[in-house]
Amino acid sequence: VQLVESGGGLVQAGGSLRLSCAASGLHFDDYAIGWFRQAPGKEREGVSCISSDDGSTYYADSVKGRFAISSDSAKTTVTLQMNNLKPEDTAVYYCAAVYGIDGVMAMAAGRTEYYPYWGQGTQVTVSS
């Protein structure tokens, strides 16, 4: 399984970025794909997740109404559209995948360890 993130960068507060996670080496519809982030000195946290099977989603409270996750099974890509970005959104964003179990519920429960496959991460920096 290989996950490759793209789309990070530097943006001013209030701006937007779109992150993409290209997945390969897996049967896409059997996996949940999640986005996590880790800021300096902080623990990694779940941001959003989507089940490729039934399309169910999860959003952390801190990003609800600002971020939107979507999945394209034909392209085996998951996209995270981030709008109205805030300086506190600054972090390295990681894409991760989990097979079989309910990845959406796992993220909601803060069970980061349930995700065995991870990308290399992409930096998002929001300036004030």
NORQUI-V226080 format. One record per backbone hydrogen bond with DSSP energy under -1.0 kcal/mol. NH is the residue of the N-H (numbers start at 1). CO is the residue of the C=O. If there is no record, write none. Layout:
<<NH;CO> <NH;CO>>
This chain:
<<2;24> <4;22> <6;20> <11;125> <13;127> <14;85> <15;12> <17;82> <19;80> <20;6> <21;78> <22;4> <23;76> <24;2> <28;26> <30;27> <31;28> <32;98> <33;50> <34;96> <35;48> <36;94> <37;45> <38;92> <42;39> <45;37> <47;35> <48;35> <49;58> <50;33> <51;56> <52;31> <55;51> <58;49> <60;47> <63;60> <64;60> <66;63> <67;63> <68;81> <70;79> <72;77> <77;72> <78;21> <79;70> <80;19> <81;68> <82;17> <83;66> <85;15> <89;86> <90;87> <91;124> <92;38> <93;122> <94;36> <96;34> <97;117> <98;32> <100;30> <101;99> <103;101> <106;102> <107;103> <108;104> <109;105> <110;107> <111;106> <112;110> <114;111> <115;112> <117;97> <119;95> <122;93> <124;91> <125;9> <127;11>>
